Protein backbone atom coordinates (compact mmCIF):
# COMPACT_ATOMS: atom_id res chain seq x y z
CA UNK A 1 0.00 0.00 0.00
CA UNK A 2 1.28 3.46 -0.89
CA UNK A 3 1.25 5.72 2.18
CA UNK A 4 1.50 9.42 2.98
CA UNK A 5 2.28 10.89 6.40
CA UNK A 6 0.76 14.36 6.71
CA UNK A 7 2.44 16.51 9.35
CA UNK A 8 5.50 14.27 9.32
CA UNK A 9 7.94 16.64 11.07
CA UNK A 10 6.42 16.37 14.56
CA UNK A 11 7.12 13.72 17.18
CA UNK A 12 4.07 11.66 16.24
CA UNK A 13 4.87 12.15 12.55
CA UNK A 14 8.38 10.81 13.17
CA UNK A 15 6.98 7.72 14.87
CA UNK A 16 4.55 7.19 12.01
CA UNK A 17 7.46 7.33 9.58
CA UNK A 18 9.54 4.93 11.68
CA UNK A 19 6.76 2.37 11.87
CA UNK A 20 5.53 2.76 8.30
CA UNK A 21 9.06 2.52 6.84
CA UNK A 22 9.51 -0.77 8.66
CA UNK A 23 6.09 -2.15 7.74
CA UNK A 24 6.26 -4.83 5.02
CA UNK A 25 2.88 -3.84 3.56
CA UNK A 26 3.49 -0.08 3.40
CA UNK A 27 5.48 2.01 0.93
CA UNK A 28 5.93 5.59 2.18
CA UNK A 29 5.83 7.83 -0.88
CA UNK A 30 5.25 11.20 0.77
CA UNK A 31 6.10 12.84 4.10
CA UNK A 32 4.77 16.38 4.30
CA UNK A 33 6.08 19.40 6.14
CA UNK A 34 5.65 22.96 4.94
CA UNK A 35 8.56 24.19 7.09
CA UNK A 36 11.03 21.47 6.05
CA UNK A 37 9.98 20.85 2.43
CA UNK A 38 12.90 19.67 0.30
CA UNK A 39 15.00 18.48 3.24
CA UNK A 40 15.75 14.82 4.06
CA UNK A 41 13.58 13.46 6.86
CA UNK A 42 16.76 12.42 8.69
CA UNK A 43 17.64 16.06 9.37
CA UNK A 44 14.56 16.35 11.58
CA UNK A 45 14.31 12.74 12.72
CA UNK A 46 17.95 11.68 13.20
CA UNK A 47 17.07 8.02 13.85
CA UNK A 48 15.81 7.87 10.23
CA UNK A 49 19.05 9.10 8.60
CA UNK A 50 19.46 5.81 6.74
CA UNK A 51 16.37 6.73 4.67
CA UNK A 52 18.41 9.37 2.84
CA UNK A 53 16.20 9.39 -0.24
CA UNK A 54 13.01 10.35 1.57
CA UNK A 55 12.48 14.11 1.51
CA UNK A 56 9.80 16.23 3.12
CA UNK A 57 7.35 17.66 0.59
CA UNK A 58 4.86 20.51 0.58
CA UNK A 59 1.41 19.38 1.77
CA UNK A 60 -0.45 21.33 -0.90
CA UNK A 61 0.14 18.74 -3.62
CA UNK A 62 -0.72 15.25 -2.45
CA UNK A 63 0.02 12.12 -4.43
CA UNK A 64 -2.80 9.58 -4.77
CA UNK A 65 -2.17 6.90 -2.14
CA UNK A 66 -3.88 3.95 -0.52
CA UNK A 67 -3.59 5.30 3.03
CA UNK A 68 -2.94 8.72 4.50
CA UNK A 69 -1.92 9.14 8.13
CA UNK A 70 -2.63 12.62 9.47
CA UNK A 71 -0.63 13.97 12.40
CA UNK A 72 -1.90 17.52 11.97
CA UNK A 73 -2.76 19.78 14.94
CA UNK A 74 -6.30 20.40 16.10
CA UNK A 75 -8.54 21.86 13.40
CA UNK A 76 -6.08 21.43 10.53
CA UNK A 77 -7.39 18.16 9.04
CA UNK A 78 -11.01 19.32 9.22
CA UNK A 79 -10.02 22.43 7.24
CA UNK A 80 -8.59 20.42 4.30
CA UNK A 81 -10.65 17.26 4.71
CA UNK A 82 -12.26 17.21 1.27
CA UNK A 83 -8.89 17.50 -0.46
CA UNK A 84 -7.37 14.81 1.75
CA UNK A 85 -10.11 12.28 1.18
CA UNK A 86 -9.93 12.74 -2.57
CA UNK A 87 -6.23 11.77 -2.48
CA UNK A 88 -6.45 8.67 -0.27
CA UNK A 89 -8.72 5.68 -0.12
CA UNK A 90 -8.13 5.28 3.63
CA UNK A 91 -7.53 8.10 6.14
CA UNK A 92 -6.19 7.50 9.65
CA UNK A 93 -6.39 10.64 11.79
CA UNK A 94 -4.28 10.94 14.92
CA UNK A 95 -5.61 14.38 15.82
CA UNK A 96 -8.78 15.29 17.71
CA UNK A 97 -10.90 16.57 14.81
CA UNK A 98 -13.05 13.46 14.27
CA UNK A 99 -12.86 11.63 17.60
CA UNK A 100 -16.35 12.62 18.67
CA UNK A 101 -18.96 10.68 16.66
CA UNK A 102 -21.47 13.42 17.44
CA UNK A 103 -19.16 16.17 16.19
CA UNK A 104 -18.85 17.44 12.58
CA UNK A 105 -17.81 14.53 10.38
CA UNK A 106 -17.18 12.25 13.33
CA UNK A 107 -19.96 9.82 12.45
CA UNK A 108 -17.94 8.71 9.41
CA UNK A 109 -14.91 7.71 11.52
CA UNK A 110 -14.36 4.49 13.46
CA UNK A 111 -12.47 4.72 16.76
CA UNK A 112 -8.93 3.45 16.27
CA UNK A 113 -8.67 1.33 19.41
CA UNK A 114 -8.79 -2.34 18.34
CA UNK A 115 -9.06 -3.65 21.89
CA UNK A 116 -12.51 -2.07 22.10
CA UNK A 117 -13.59 -1.58 18.46
CA UNK A 118 -12.04 -4.46 16.50
CA UNK A 119 -15.22 -5.57 14.72
CA UNK A 120 -16.07 -2.01 13.67
CA UNK A 121 -12.54 -1.47 12.33
CA UNK A 122 -12.70 -4.40 9.91
CA UNK A 123 -12.79 -2.84 6.44
CA UNK A 124 -12.91 0.74 7.79
CA UNK A 125 -11.60 3.52 5.55
CA UNK A 126 -11.96 6.39 8.05
CA UNK A 127 -10.23 5.85 11.40
CA UNK A 128 -9.76 8.27 14.30
CA UNK A 129 -7.22 7.33 16.98
CA UNK A 130 -8.12 8.36 20.56
CA UNK A 131 -5.88 10.56 22.68
CA UNK A 132 -3.01 8.84 24.50
CA UNK A 133 -4.38 9.36 28.01
CA UNK A 134 -7.88 8.43 26.88
CA UNK A 135 -6.50 5.20 25.39
CA UNK A 136 -4.80 4.24 28.64
CA UNK A 137 -7.84 5.13 30.75
CA UNK A 138 -10.27 3.30 28.47
CA UNK A 139 -8.23 0.10 28.50
CA UNK A 140 -8.07 0.35 32.29
CA UNK A 141 -11.70 1.13 33.05
CA UNK A 142 -13.96 -0.37 30.40
CA UNK A 143 -13.72 -4.09 31.33
CA UNK A 144 -14.66 -3.33 34.94
CA UNK A 145 -17.46 -1.00 33.88
CA UNK A 146 -18.79 -3.68 31.50
CA UNK A 147 -18.67 -6.26 34.30
CA UNK A 148 -20.63 -3.99 36.66
CA UNK A 149 -17.65 -3.62 38.99
CA UNK A 150 -17.73 0.16 39.26
CA UNK A 151 -20.32 2.75 40.21
CA UNK A 152 -20.33 6.50 40.45
CA UNK A 153 -17.51 8.42 38.74
CA UNK A 154 -14.08 7.05 37.88
CA UNK A 155 -11.34 9.22 39.37
CA UNK A 156 -8.45 9.29 36.90
CA UNK A 157 -4.98 10.54 37.87
CA UNK A 158 -2.85 10.78 34.70
CA UNK A 159 0.87 11.54 34.37
CA UNK A 160 2.43 12.45 31.03
CA UNK A 161 5.88 13.10 29.61
CA UNK A 162 6.96 16.18 27.69
CA UNK A 163 6.65 14.72 24.18
CA UNK A 164 2.89 14.79 24.62
CA UNK A 165 3.07 18.57 24.24
CA UNK A 166 4.44 18.21 20.70
CA UNK A 167 7.59 19.36 18.95
CA UNK A 168 6.82 23.10 18.96
CA UNK A 169 8.26 24.67 22.14
CA UNK A 170 6.32 26.84 24.54
CA UNK A 171 7.12 28.49 27.88
CA UNK A 172 5.67 25.47 29.68
CA UNK A 173 7.81 22.99 27.72
CA UNK A 174 11.03 25.04 27.88
CA UNK A 175 13.72 22.78 29.37
CA UNK A 176 14.55 24.90 32.44
CA UNK A 177 10.86 24.97 33.34
CA UNK A 178 10.11 21.34 32.47
CA UNK A 179 13.22 19.41 33.52
CA UNK A 180 12.28 18.61 37.12
CA UNK A 181 8.64 19.59 37.03
CA UNK A 182 5.69 17.67 38.39
CA UNK A 183 3.23 20.30 37.26
CA UNK A 184 -0.49 19.73 37.64
CA UNK A 185 -1.62 21.52 34.53
CA UNK A 186 -5.23 20.40 34.46
CA UNK A 187 -6.71 19.69 37.87
CA UNK A 188 -10.32 19.61 36.64
CA UNK A 189 -12.25 19.64 33.39
CA UNK A 190 -9.67 18.02 31.11
CA UNK A 191 -10.95 17.56 27.55
CA UNK A 192 -10.24 13.81 27.70
CA UNK A 193 -12.93 13.38 30.38
CA UNK A 194 -15.69 13.37 27.78
CA UNK A 195 -13.72 11.03 25.54
CA UNK A 196 -13.09 8.57 28.37
CA UNK A 197 -16.78 8.63 29.30
CA UNK A 198 -17.74 7.83 25.72
CA UNK A 199 -15.24 4.97 25.50
CA UNK A 200 -16.04 3.48 28.91
CA UNK A 201 -19.67 4.28 29.64
CA UNK A 202 -18.87 5.87 33.02
CA UNK A 203 -18.16 9.48 33.90
CA UNK A 204 -14.48 10.30 34.42
CA UNK A 205 -13.06 13.02 36.66
CA UNK A 206 -9.49 13.52 35.54
CA UNK A 207 -6.37 15.29 36.80
CA UNK A 208 -3.27 15.51 34.60
CA UNK A 209 0.29 16.06 35.84
CA UNK A 210 3.34 16.80 33.69
CA UNK A 211 6.22 14.66 34.98
CA UNK A 212 9.96 14.68 34.13
CA UNK A 213 9.85 12.10 31.35
CA UNK A 214 10.10 12.53 27.60
CA UNK A 215 7.91 9.59 26.63
CA UNK A 216 5.24 7.85 28.61
CA UNK A 217 1.77 8.00 30.08
CA UNK A 218 0.69 6.40 33.33
CA UNK A 219 -2.95 6.46 34.37
CA UNK A 220 -4.13 5.54 37.87
CA UNK A 221 -7.90 5.02 37.97
CA UNK A 222 -9.76 4.77 41.28
CA UNK A 223 -13.02 2.84 40.97
CA UNK A 224 -15.73 2.15 43.56
CA UNK A 225 -17.49 -1.19 43.08
CA UNK A 226 -21.15 -1.48 44.13
CA UNK A 227 -20.23 -4.26 46.59
CA UNK A 228 -17.04 -5.74 48.03
CA UNK A 229 -14.97 -7.47 45.35
CA UNK A 230 -11.98 -9.80 45.48
CA UNK A 231 -8.80 -9.66 43.40
CA UNK A 232 -9.81 -12.86 41.62
CA UNK A 233 -12.98 -11.22 40.30
CA UNK A 234 -11.02 -8.28 38.92
CA UNK A 235 -8.46 -10.63 37.36
CA UNK A 236 -11.30 -12.51 35.72
CA UNK A 237 -12.79 -9.36 34.22
CA UNK A 238 -9.48 -8.31 32.70
CA UNK A 239 -8.65 -11.81 31.44
CA UNK A 240 -12.07 -12.14 29.82
CA UNK A 241 -11.53 -8.82 28.05
CA UNK A 242 -7.89 -9.10 27.05
CA UNK A 243 -6.76 -12.75 27.06
CA UNK A 244 -6.38 -12.75 23.26
CA UNK A 245 -5.16 -9.17 22.84
CA UNK A 246 -1.64 -9.04 21.34
CA UNK A 247 -0.73 -5.68 22.87
CA UNK A 248 -2.25 -5.80 26.37
CA UNK A 249 -0.10 -7.26 29.13
CA UNK A 250 -1.42 -7.82 32.66
CA UNK A 251 1.13 -6.71 35.27
CA UNK A 252 -0.13 -7.04 38.84
CA UNK A 253 2.48 -8.73 41.01
CA UNK A 254 2.35 -8.87 44.81
CA UNK A 255 6.14 -8.83 45.17
CA UNK A 256 9.26 -7.90 43.25
CA UNK A 257 10.66 -4.62 41.97
CA UNK A 258 8.26 -3.99 39.07
CA UNK A 259 4.88 -4.78 40.55
CA UNK A 260 2.65 -2.47 38.54
CA UNK A 261 2.91 -0.89 35.06
CA UNK A 262 5.70 1.63 34.50
CA UNK A 263 5.93 3.52 31.18
CA UNK A 264 9.75 3.53 31.17
CA UNK A 265 9.81 -0.07 29.91
CA UNK A 266 7.42 0.65 27.04
CA UNK A 267 9.49 3.24 25.13
CA UNK A 268 9.13 2.53 21.43
CA UNK A 269 6.73 -0.37 21.92
CA UNK A 270 3.03 -0.70 21.14
CA UNK A 271 2.07 -2.41 24.37
CA UNK A 272 -0.20 -1.12 27.09
CA UNK A 273 0.62 -2.65 30.46
CA UNK A 274 -2.32 -3.02 32.82
CA UNK A 275 -2.35 -3.79 36.53
CA UNK A 276 -4.48 -3.29 39.62
CA UNK A 277 -4.88 -3.71 43.34
CA UNK A 278 -7.93 -3.94 45.62
CA UNK A 279 -8.43 -2.45 49.07
CA UNK A 280 -8.65 -4.94 51.94
CA UNK A 281 -12.36 -4.26 52.31
CA UNK A 282 -12.94 -4.80 48.59
CA UNK A 283 -14.58 -1.40 48.17
CA UNK A 284 -11.95 0.30 46.04
CA UNK A 285 -10.17 -0.96 42.93
CA UNK A 286 -7.09 0.92 41.77
CA UNK A 287 -6.17 0.23 38.14
CA UNK A 288 -2.84 1.29 36.64
CA UNK A 289 -2.23 1.52 32.89
CA UNK A 290 0.98 2.59 31.15
CA UNK A 291 1.94 3.13 27.52
CA UNK A 292 4.26 5.05 25.22
CA UNK A 293 2.20 8.10 24.27
CA UNK A 294 3.86 8.36 20.84
CA UNK A 295 3.39 4.69 19.94
CA UNK A 296 0.41 2.86 21.48
CA UNK A 297 -1.09 6.27 22.30
CA UNK A 298 -0.66 7.56 18.74
CA UNK A 299 1.38 6.16 15.82
CA UNK A 300 1.38 2.53 16.92
CA UNK A 301 -2.33 2.62 17.61
CA UNK A 302 -2.82 4.02 14.11
CA UNK A 303 -0.77 1.27 12.44
CA UNK A 304 -2.45 -1.41 14.56
CA UNK A 305 -5.87 -0.08 13.56
CA UNK A 306 -4.86 -0.05 9.89
CA UNK A 307 -3.66 -3.65 10.19
CA UNK A 308 -7.07 -4.67 11.51
CA UNK A 309 -8.92 -2.63 8.89
CA UNK A 310 -6.91 -4.13 6.03
CA UNK A 311 -6.88 -7.70 7.32
CA UNK A 312 -3.11 -7.74 7.92
CA UNK A 313 -1.74 -9.71 10.86
CA UNK A 314 -2.31 -7.32 13.74
CA UNK A 315 1.29 -7.34 15.00
CA UNK A 316 2.75 -6.44 11.59
CA UNK A 317 5.37 -3.72 11.95
CA UNK A 318 4.79 -3.47 15.70
CA UNK A 319 6.86 -6.25 17.27
CA UNK A 320 9.39 -4.03 19.09
CA UNK A 321 8.85 -4.73 22.82
CA UNK A 322 10.43 -1.67 24.44
CA UNK A 323 13.72 -1.38 26.35
CA UNK A 324 15.14 -2.18 29.78
CA UNK A 325 17.01 -0.51 31.34
CA UNK A 326 16.44 2.97 29.97
BELTAGI-V661662 format. One record per backbone hydrogen bond with DSSP energy under -0.5 kcal/mol. CO is the residue of the C=O (numbers start at 1). NH is the residue of the N-H. Records with the same first field share a line. If there is no record, write none. Layout:
BEGIN
CO->NH  NH
END
This chain:
BEGIN
1->27
2->66  67
3->29  30
4->6  69
5->8  32
6->71
7->10
10->14
11->15
12->16
13->17
14->18
15->19
16->20
17->21
18->22
20->23
22->24
23->26
27->3  29
30->5
31->57
32->8
33->37
34->37
36->39
39->56
40->43
41->44  45
44->46
45->48
46->49
48->51
50->52
51->54
53->55
54->41
55->31
56->38
57->33
58->61
60->62
65->89
66->90
67->4
68->70  92
69->6  71
70->94
73->76  77
75->79
76->80
77->80
78->81
80->84
81->85
82->86
83->87
84->87  88
87->65
90->68
91->93  127
92->70
93->129
96->99
99->101
100->103
103->106  107
105->108
106->109
110->128
111->113
113->116  117
114->118
117->121
118->122
121->124
125->91
126->110
127->93
128->112
131->135
132->136
133->137
134->138
135->139
136->140
137->141
138->142
141->144  145
142->146
143->147
144->149
145->148
151->224
153->155
154->156  205
155->157  222
156->158  207
157->220
158->209
159->218
160->211
161->164
162->165
163->166
170->173  174
174->177  178
175->179
178->181
182->184
183->185  210
186->208
190->193
191->194  195
192->196
193->197
194->198
195->199
196->200
197->201
203->154
204->206
205->156
206->190
207->158
208->185  186
209->160  211
210->183
211->213
213->162
214->163
216->161
217->291
218->159
219->221  289
220->157  222
221->223  287
222->155
223->225  285
224->151
230->233  234
231->235
232->236
233->237
234->238
235->239
236->240
237->241
238->242
239->243
242->245
245->248
247->249  272
249->251  274
251->261
257->259
259->253
262->265
263->266
264->267
266->269
269->296
271->292
272->249
273->290
274->251
275->288
277->286
279->282
282->229
284->279
285->223  287
286->277
287->221
288->275
289->219
290->273
291->217  293
292->295  297
294->299
295->298  300  301
298->302
299->303
300->304
301->305
302->306
303->307
304->308
305->309
306->310
307->311  312
308->311
309->123
313->316
315->318
320->270
END
